Amino acid sequence: MLHNPGYYLTGQARGKCGTTCPLRDVSPARRGLPRALAPARKAQSNQKLVEPRQPLTVTQGLFGGGKKESSTATAPPPDPADAGKWWRANSDLFTEVHDDNAFYNELNNSNKSFIAVEWYAPWCKGCEKSYPEVCKLLRASDNLRNSIKFMKVNVEELPKPMVRAQGVTALPRMSLYRAPSAAGLDPCSNAAPPRPIAVLDIPFSKVKNLKQSLTTVLNNPDSAFAVDPNGFIMATGPALSPEQMDKAAQKRKAEAAALEAGGASIFEKLKAAAGLDHSDKQPSQPAQATPASSNGTGTSTDATSSSYLAPFVRQYGEAFTKARQDFLQRHPEYGYNGQIDELYPKEVGVRMKPLRDGQVQQHYLDYTGSGVYTQSQLEAIFDELRNNMFGNPHSQNPSASLSTDRIDEVRRRILRHFNADPADWQLVFTRSATGALQLVGETFPWSASSMFRYLRTNHNSVLGIREYAIQHGGSFQAIDESVMDEWLGAASSSPHDHNDPPAEGSPESPTYSLFGFPAEDNYAGVKFPLDWAKNVKQRSTEQHKWMVLVDAAAFVPTQPLDLSKLDADFVDITFYKLFGYPTGLGALLVRTEVVPLLHKVFWGGGSVALATPGDNFHTMKCKPSDKLEDGTVSFLDIISLRHGFDFLDKLGGVSQVQAHTEALRSWTYDALSSLRHSNGAPIVEIYGMHAHPDCDKRQGPILNFQLKAPDGSPLSYRTFEREAAEAGFHVRTGAECNPGACYAYLGVKEEEVEALAGEKEGCDDDIEFVQRSIPAGPRKSIHSSEHLAALANSTIRLGHPAEIAMKWINVPLGSVRVSLGYMSTFEDSYALVDFIRTTYFDRQASYS
């Protein structure tokens, strides 16, 4: 079968279908493309093909000549929710399937003699252009609809080897099948699934041939078929039975084997003639692999629950035993139905040996910094690497094809994990969540009228996107949650209140603005309403469109994220926060309908299909992941992801992780907040929404706190980090890359931070306080720089009562973050609370 590619249009670019990458974008500096396409270019970039709602009367001549054939079949009214989703129009004409089992089931249980399957991808511009014409053809022909069962399959939803086995190596295509009943087979038997009798390319230019080809099939029900170079189906004689086809295949296989054996014989003779035959030597025996143990050390780790808990009982006594029993009674959702006591010692605890005598074990409490990998996860990963050869997926050789297939499997697995329809969402692998956010900033359709508005409590990596808005002449604005509620509350009545950008765009070329917020902030673990995404987008007008970015990196390790219910345009995640390994790999989930709006600047590696070194010419691949992923993806890391998801499934999925971590958060918060100095003052001040009536909906499993002296002065968080590390606790201190949340909770002013420019370099330097003076009476605090400037211009001597009335205080620039995750245990939380109680009881503040 010859593939005659068709052209398509997208935005300001033009591309050509190909077999390796079926559809491609073309840069504005293009050469050698048909001039006949130019007039349609502008219209195609600004208009969508819309199916008419009135009854159709279509002449057969439109599809190849002949007499008129009328039909009263009408298209159903479009669903407003499907606006912009061309593949969901005319759904009444097709049976749509979403997995391989449904595909084979529909093929094997057809009440019609033939089945035609249209293969498409939501991002395929050639598919988008030809699909309405195919629908017009079917709606105009009662005979075709009554005689052939039409199916529709998104290639992103089925395994790629299975798609290729149906002859689909380019898009758009249609494969034709003879129903099992028509072939004399029992559809209920265990016979092999039907094979395509013909595979057609159906770009826009060839849809006109489709009716003639389908009619040829109907008029020759017992024939075999072939496709001529012009794209027409031809009858070639009696069809072979499945047994005859199997025999023919076996014959070809035997002939190939004979040729291979003959070649080997000749090769052996040549070696012998050259004196290179050393067959008398015994072949070397392969080295025996050392069986891998569950802890990687060659020792057994079949620890029972009692042996795991015994050291804690010895260390903490009866108080621990009673606290644990009370906790389990209050929180039966903890521990994955009792699995945690067996899993933790084997999977994580084996790497958390005590740092010194007298310790029970180390305690990992930095899951927001990074998740932990498990022993069985690593064993599965390296077992797969040991037993397979994976190559660069940009090739077509066996190792490259294996990599491609596994990567596609992982993409589908991730989309299923987030309940994301592959037609609605595209997954682009990036170097991290930060890389995903950078990709949004780089490709977003900024203009001088654009605004980047974001919640103040975003991660630094979200804040950094504002540089792209500024670069394009746009503006940015940080807002608090209270302002957010006010802004959204005015959406329906006053769409341009609250400093919205002016509507300087047009319906044909609107202005795009971006709003970004975290699903859960990484500082205090506060969760924000996900329906903000829908509410923000409702503020859009024809001239000004709001798009929404949700930073989900801190959210998804412990909370279910259902993308079928999230009306965002971009979602970023990172995988090492989910299950520890691999690092340096994240993903951007982007709406399919948004992809054509993205303006990619840099191109290279696998993202480009054609390029010339001398002229400014290049064509981009059109599959979103191919176009947006530069160079060779980290394919071994991507392949390893499935083993991390396998372990999460073993625990019962992320909903079980959510229940497990929420039980620990609740207990740890109650225990920490009850700690008191001898004078009754609290030892810790905890930030977040832990005391909120709906804390399970507003608070994630993060406890961010400040240690307090008996007089209320802050204790050094840097000292706590050092002392906690010596005691075997893995925690995070500082601003945790979230200055908005940190400074808001601690009461640090932005001008105080800006005054430290050139002195403080990050969380690892020695500056952890700013000094501020406050009056003796109930007056507003005064910043130290203001106070010193006033003293410098004053004649009041030091020691004067007016000067002594000012009191200097230390305001911390960071705090302590304890974050819980899927392998956290009650023992971790209990040990932390005991450490803080015994170490910081009645400790006085000391600043040096």
N, C-alpha and C positions, 0 to 999 in steps of 0.2 A: 504494500500500500504506500502510495506516495503522499507526502504531506505538502499541500500547497497553502502556505500561510496567508492569512488575511491581515489587513491593516486595521488599526483602531486609533482612537483619539482620546487623549486625557489632558484636560487643562490646556496649557499652551504647548503641549508636546505631542508627538506622533510616534507610533511604534509599530513593530512588525512581530507577528507571531513566529515562534520557533519551536523546535522540538525539545530542546533542553530546558530553556526558560520560555514557555509558550508565548508570553506577552511581555513587552518591554516598553519603558518610557524612553523618550528621545530628548536630548538636550536641545535648547533653542538653536544652537549652532549645528544644524543638521545638513546632510548632503545626500543626494541621490535618491530622494523619496518622490513618489508620484505627485506631480502637480495637481492631478485631478482631485486629490484629497484636500487641498488647501482651502477651497471655499467652505467646506463643512466644518473647518477647524474651530472657528469662533463660536458658531452656534452650538457645537458639541460641548465646548467648555462651559457654556452658561445655561444649558437646557438639559432637562431630563426627558427621556422617552416615556410618554404616558399612554397607557392603553385607553382607547375610546370606550365609553360606557354604553353607547347606543348599539343596537343590533348591527351586525356586520353582514355585508353582502360583498363577497370577494370573488373576483373572477379567477378561474383557474389559469388564465393567461398570465396573471401576475407571477405565478410560480411555474411557468414553463409552457404556457399556451394551452388552448383547448376550449371546451365549452364552459359556460358558467355553472358554478355550483353554489347554491345559496345555503345559508344557515342562519338560524335565529339564536344561536348560542351567544349569550352575552357575558361579559366579564363582570364578576361581582364587584360591588363598591370597595375601593381600597380601604384598608384598616389604617386609621391615622397613626397608629403606633408603628406602622411599617413604612412611614415616609422616608424616602431616600434609600430604601432597601429593595432594589429592583428585582432581586431574586424571589421575593415573596409575592410579587404580583401574579395574577392568573393562577393561583395555587389550585384552583378547582380542576385544572387540566392535567395535573400530575399527581402521582403517588410519591411523596417524598420520604426517603428513608435516611436514617442518621447513624447506622452502624452496619457492620458486615452481616450480622445475623439477620437483621431485618431485610437486608438486600437479597440474600439468598432465599429467604422465606417468601418474599414477594415474587421473585423469579419462579420459584417452584410451585406457587399456588395462584397462577393466573388463569382466569376463565376465558382468556382470549388466546389466539394461536401465536401471536408474536408480542414481544415486549421491546420497547425502545427506551433506552436510558440516556437522558441528557446529563452530561458531566459538566460541572461548572465550579467556579470559585468566586466568592463575593468580590474579591479584589481584581478579578479578570475583566479588563475593559472590553476585550473581544466578546466574552460571554455576555456582558451587559448590552452590547450593541446588537448581537444576533438574537438574544432571547425574546424580545418583543416580536420579532419577525416570525420566529418559530411558533409563538403563541397565536399570532394572527393566522398562520397556516392551519393550526389545529382547530381553532375556533371556527374557521371557514369550512371545515371538511367533516361532515358527519361520518363519512365512510372511514376515515382514518381513526377518529375517536372510538368508533364502534368496533373496529377490527384489531386495533393495536392498543395494548396497555402502555401508557407513557409514565415513566418514572423519572425522578430528578434526584441527583446525588451531588452533594458538596464534597469534592475530593479531599478537603481538609478533615473530614470526619471519619474517613475509612483508612485502614492501614495502607501505606504506599505500595508494598509488594502486591497486595490484592488489587489495587487500582491498576497497577502496571499489567497484571495478569489479564485484565479485561481489555488490554490494548490501548489504554489511555496514557499516553506519554506527552500529550499537548492538549491545549484547550482553545476553543470549545470543541467538544466531540460528542458524538452520539453512537452508542453501541446497540446493535440489534441482536435479539435472542429468539430462538424458537422455543415456545413453551414446552415443558416436559410432556404434557398430555398430547400436544401436536406431534411430538417426536416418538410417540408410542411408549413413553416411560411412565412409571408410576411416581407421581410427585411425592408420595409418602415414603418411597423407598430410600435407601441409603446411597443412591446413585450419586455420582459426582455432580456438582452444580453445573447448570447449563453453561456452554461456552458461546461467546459471541459468534454469530454467523457473518457479521460484517461490522466494520468500525468506520464511521464517517467523520471527516472534518466538517464542521458547520460554522465557519466564520460568516460574517454578514454577507460577503460576496457569494457564498455558496448555498445560502438558505433557499434560494430560488430553485435549486436542484433537488431539494429534499423530498418534495411531494412525488416527483417522478421516481426517485429511488425507493421510497416506501411503497409506492404502487407496484413497482417491479417485484418487490418481495411478496406482496399480497397476491399478485397474479401467478406466482411460481412457488406455491407453498412447500413443495417437496424438493426444491432445488438447492444446490450449494451456490454460494455467491462470492463475488470478488468486487473490488472497487477499482475502477479504471483511473488513469492519471488525471482525468478531469473531475473526479469526485462523484461519478455516478455508479450506482450499484448495478452489476450485471449478473444474470443467471448463468452459471457455468456447467450445469448438468446435475444429475441426481445427487442428493445430499448423502454423505456417508453417515452410517450409524455410529453411535458412540464406540461400539466394539471395533468397527473398522478404523475409526480415528485413532483408537488406542494402539491397534496393530500397526498402523502407519507410523505413529510416533515411536513405537518400539523398534520398527525397522530402521528408521532414521538414526535412532540411538545406537543400534548395533553397527550400522555402517560407519558412524563416527568413531566407535570404539575400535573397529577393524582398522580404520585409517591410522588411529593413534598407535595401535599395536604394531602396525607395519612400519610406522615412522620410528618407533622405539627399536625395532629389529635392525633397521638400517643404521641407526645411531650406534647400536652395540657393535655392529660389524665395522663401522668406521673407527670406533675406539680400539677394537682389537687390532685392526690393521695399523693403527698408529702406536701400538704398544702401550695403550693406556688402560687395558683391562686388568683390574685388580680385584676381580670378583672372588678370588680365593680368600681374601681377608675377611675376618669376621666383622660384621657391623658393630659399631660401638653402641653400648647400651645407654639409654637415656638415664640421666641422673634421677634418682628417686626423690620426689618432693617431700619435704618434711611436713607432716600434717600440721595444719594451723590450729592453734588452740584459741579458745574464745577470748583470751586476754593477750595473745600475741607473745607470751613469754614461755610457752611450753608447759605451763602448769595448769592444773584444773581449777575451774572457778565455779563449781557446782555448789555455791553457797546457799544454805537454806535461810529462811527468814529468821529463825532463832539465832543462828550464828552471826548474821548481819547485825541484829539488834543487841546482842550480848555486850559489846564494848560500850554502847551508849548507856545501858543499864548500870554497868560498872562505873562509868564516868559520872553520871548524873543521879543515880540512885532511884529511890521510889518516886520522887517528884516527876521524873521523866516518864516512868511507866504509867502513872496516873494521868498525866497530861495527855499522853498518847491515846490512852483508852477513851478519855473524854472527847478528844478530837475525832476519833474514828466513829464514836457514837453520834456526834453532831454532824459529821460530814461523811456519810457512806459513799458519796461520789468520788472520794479521794482514792487514788492508787490503781485505777483501771481494774476494778474487781479483784483487788488483792495481788495484782501482778508486780507492783512496784518493788516490793521487798525482795523478790527474786530477781527481777530484771536489773535493778540499779547496781547491785554488787558486781554482776557479771558484765554489764554493758558500759558502765561509767565508773563505778566505785573502784574498780581494779586499777584505775589511773589516778586515784585520789588518795594515795597512801599518805600517812601523817608525815609532816615535815620534820618533826622532832619528837622525842620521847614525851609521853604524857598526853599527846593528842589522840583523839579517836580516828579522825580522818580529816581531809580537807573538805571544804564546802564551797561548791560553785554557785554563786549568786549573781551572775552577770549575763543572764540569758538575753537581755536586750542588746548587750554588746556582741554576743555571739552565742548561738546554740551550741550544744555539745554533740559530737558524733558518737556513735555506739560501736562496740566491738563487732557485732554481727553485721552492721552496715558496712564497715570496712572490709570484713571478710567477703561479703557478697560482691563488693566493688572489685576487689583485687582478684577474686575468683573469675569474674567475668573478663577482666583484662588478661588473665593468664590463659584463658581458654578460647579467646577470639583474637583475630587480627583486625584492628580498626585503622582505617586510613583517612587521608584528607577527603572530606565529603565533596570537594569540588571536582573530583574525578568520577569515572564510571566503572572503575575496576572493582573486583569483588570486595576488597577491604573498604574502599570508599563507599560502595553501595550499602554495605552493612552499617557503616557509620550513619549514612543518610537515613536508613530505615529506623535505626534506634533513636536518632534525634527526632524524627517525626513522631515516633511512639511517645517520647518524653513530652513533646509539645502537646499532644492530645491528652496525656496524663495530667499535665498541669492545668489545662483548660477544664478538664473534668473536675479537678480538685476545687476549682473556684466556680464551678457550675456556669462556665462561660460557653455560650453557643459559638462554635468555630466560625459560623457565618457572621456573627456580630463582633467578635473580638479577634485580634491578631496578637500573637506573642512574639516579641523580639528579644532575643538574648542580648544582654549587655554585660559589662565587666562588673557591675554592682548596681545597687539601687541608685547610688549617686550617678553612675553612668547613664541610667535610664532617665533621670531628671535632667542631666545635661543634654541628652538627645531631645527631650521635649523643648528645652530652651533653644537649642540650635535650630530645630526644624519648624517651630511654631510660626504661623503666618503673622508676624508682628508688623505693625505700621506705626506711623507717627501718632495716630489716634488711639493706639492700643494701651490698655492698662493691665499690669500684673498686680492683682490684689490677693493678699494672702493672710492667713491667720498668723498672728504674732508668735504663736507657740510652735511654729514649724522648725524643722531641722535646718541647720546651716545649708545643706545641699538644696533645699527648696528656696531659701532666701537668695542663693546664688543665681537663680534664674533671672532675677531682676536685672542683671547686667546685660542680658540679651535684649530685654525690653528697652533699656536705656540706649543701647547701641543703635536701635532702630528708631530712636526719637520718641519712644513711648514713655509712660510714667509707671510708678509703682506705689503701693500703699499697704501698710501693715495695719490690721485691725484686730480688736479684741473680740471675744465672744459676745459681749454685750452689744457692741456696734454691729456685729453680724446679725444678731436677732432683730435689731432695729432696721437694718438694711433689707433683710428678707421680708420683714413685716410690711414694708412699703412696696413690695414688688408688684402687686396686682393693681394698685391705684396710682402709683407714681414711679414708673419704671426708670426715670432719670434723676430721681432724688439721690441724696447721699453721695455726691461727687462722682457719679458715674461718668465715664468718658463721653464727650459729645458725640452724637450720632452723625459722623461725617462720612460714613460709607453709603452704599446704595444696595438695593436688593440684588443687583448683579455682582457687586463687589463690596460686600459688607466689611466693616471693621471687626476684627476678632480680639477679644480680651480673654484673659486667663485668670481663674480663681484657683488657688491651691490651699489645701488643708490636710492635716494628718488624720487618718482614721483613729489613730491613737498616738499621743505625743510621746516621744522617747525619753522625756525628762521625768515627768510625774505619772505617766501612764493614763492620763485622762483621755477617755474616748469621746469623740465628737459625733453628732448626728449625721449618719450617712445620707439622709434625705436632703441635706444641704445641697448635694449635687443637683438634684432635680429642681429644687427651689431656685438655685442660682441660674440655671439654664432657662427657667421660665421668665427671667428678666430680659431675655433676648428680644430684639426687634428685627425687622427686615434689614435695617441699616447697621445694627450692632449686635453681634453674636457673642454670648458668653460661653466659654468652654471651661471644663473643670478637671483639675488634677487632684487625685487622692494619693497621698503618700501612705502606703499600707505596709511599709517595711517593719514597723514595730508592732503592727496589729496582727498580721496573719500567723505568726508563730503560735499564738494561743487563742485566736478568735476565728470562727468561720466567716469567710467572705463569700457572699453569693453575688456574682457579677450579673446574674439575670435580674437582680433587683436594684442594681446600682447604676444610676444614670450619669456616670462619669464618662469622660473622654479618654483619660489617661490614668493608669494605676501602676505604681512602681513597687517592686518587691525585690528581696534578695534572699538567697537560699541558705547561706550559712547561718542566718538567724533562725531558720526553720529547724535544721537538724545538723548544724555544725560543719558539714563537709558537702561539697567543695566550697572553698572560699574564692573570692574574686569572680563571682558569677551572679548576676541579677537578671531581671527581665522587666520590660515595659509591656504592659497590656494596653493596647490602643484600639479604639473603636474602628471597625473596618471603614465606615463612612467618613472618618476623619483623615485616613491615610492620604487621599489625594490632595488634601490641603497642606500637607507638610512639605517644607522646602528644604531638602537636604543639600548642604553645601559641599562637604568633602565626600568624595567617592573613591573607592579603591577595592582591591581584592575581589571577592565574590559579589559585591554589590553592583558591579558594572558588567554589562554584556559585551559592549564593543567600545573601543576607544582608539584614537590615533594620537601619536606623540607630537606631531607637528601642528595640526589644526586643533581648534577648540571644539572637538567633536567627541561625544560619548553617548551611549545609550545605557540607561539603567534597567536592571531587571525589574519586572513589574510585581512579582510576589512581594508583599510587604516585608516579610522577614529577610528575604534575599536583598532587598533594596536598602534596608536600614541597618543590617548587620555588616559592618566593614571587615574585610579580611576573612580568614578562616576562623570560624567560631571555636571556642574551647570545647571541642567535641568529646574528648574523654571525660571532662568534668560534667558536661551535659548528660552523657550516657549514665554517669554515676548517680544522677539525681533520682532515678527511679527506685534505688535501694533505700534512699532516705524516706521517700513517700511510702515504700513498702513497710518500713518500721512504724510510721505514723498510723498506717492502716492496721497494723498488728495491735496497736493500742486502742483501736476503735475509732480512729479518725480525730480530726481537730476538735470536734464537739466534746469528746472525752477529755482532750487536753484542756479545753476551756473549763470544764467542771473541776478537773484536778487542780489547776492553778488557782481558780477562784476560791476553792476550799482553803488552800494554803495562804492566799492573800488575806482572807478574812481573819484567820487565826493569828497570823503574824501582825496584822494591824492592831487587833485587840490587845495582843501581848505587849507590843512596843508602846502603844499609847497608854498603857497602864503603869509603865515604869516611872518611879518617882524618886527624887532625892529625899533626904531626911527631913527637909523643910516643906515637903509636899509639892515642890516645883517639878514639872515634867522633865525627864531626861532627854526626850526627843520631841521635836516638832515635825510632824509629818505633813507633807504637801499632797495635794490632789483632791479627789472627790470621794475619799473613803467613807466619809460621814454622810454622803448624799443618800436620801431615801431610796433611790434606785442605783445604788453604788455598783451593782453587778452589771448594769447597762452603761454606766458612765466611767467606771474605773477598771483599768487593766491590772495585771499582776506585777505592778511596780510599786515599791515603797521608797520614796525619796524623802529624806529627812535631814534635819540639822540637829546635831548634838548640842545640848544646852548645859551650862553651868548652873549651880543652885540659884545664882542671882539673875539668871536669864541671859547671860552673855553667851555668844556662840563659841563653841569649842572648835579647834582646828580640824577641818575635814581632812587635811593632808596628814595630820598626825594619826587620825583614825585609820586612814588607808594603810599607813605603814604598820600600825599595831595590829590591824585586822589581818594583814598579809602574813605577819609573823605567826599569828594564831591559826592560819590555814584558811582564811575566808577570802574568796575571790569577789570583790565588789568594785564599783566604779565611783569615782569622786570628780568634782569639778562642775562645769556647766553642761557637760554631756552633749556638746555640740548643739545645744538648743538655748541660745542666749535669751530669746524672748520669754520662754517659760521660766528659766532660771532667775533672771533679773526681776521678773514680775513677782515671783514668790518671795525673793529675798529683799525686795525693796530697793534695788540698785537702780540709779538713774542712768540714762543713756549718756549724759554728759560726763558722769563720773567714769564710765567705761572709756569714752573717747579720750579722756585726759590721761589714760594709761598707755596711749599709743607710743610705741617705741620701748616700753618697759615690760609689759606683759605679752608673752608670745603664745600662750595657750594653757591647757590644763596642767602641763607638766612643769611650769616654772614655779618660782618661790613666792609669787605675789598672790595671796589668797584673801586679802582684805582691802577695802578702801576705808579711810578714816573720815569720819563725819562728826561735826560738833553740834551739840544740841543745847538749847538754853536750859537753865535750871527750872524755869516755869513751864507751863503748858503752851509752848510756842512751837512753831514749825521748825524742823531741823534745818541746819545750815550746812551747805557743802563746805568741805575743808578749804578749797581754793578760794571761795568767797570770804570765808572767815579770815584767812591769812592775808588776803588783799586788804580787808578792812583794817586789820591790825597794822599793816605796813603803812597805811595812810593816817594812822591815829596817833595821838600824843599820849594815850593811856599806857602807863608803864606796866610791864609784866608783874603780876602779883596784885594789881589793883582789883578791887572787888568786882568791877564790871568785867574784867578779864577772867577772873576765877569762876564767875557764874556760868561760863561755857564749859560743857562736858564733852570730852572726846569719846566716841564710840567706834568700834570696829564692825563694819558691815561685810559679811563674807561674799566672795564672788563665786562660790560653788557650794555644793552640798554632797551628801552621800546617797548613792542610788543602789538599792537592792532590787534585782529583777528575777522573777521566778519563771521557770519554763517546764517543758514537758517531762524532764527527768528530775525535777526538784523533789525533795522529800520533806516529810515532817521533821526528820532529824536535822536537816539543814536549818530550818526555821527555828527550831528549839535551841540549837547550839548558838545561833546568832543572838537570840534574845538573852540567853544566859551570859554570853560574852559581854554584851553591852551593859547588862545589869551589874555584873561583877567588876567590870573595868572602869565604868564611868560614873558610878554612884558617888555623889558628893565631890566629883572632880572640879577643881577651880580652873577658870580660864587663865591661860598664860600666853602672852604674845611676846615674841622675841624678834 
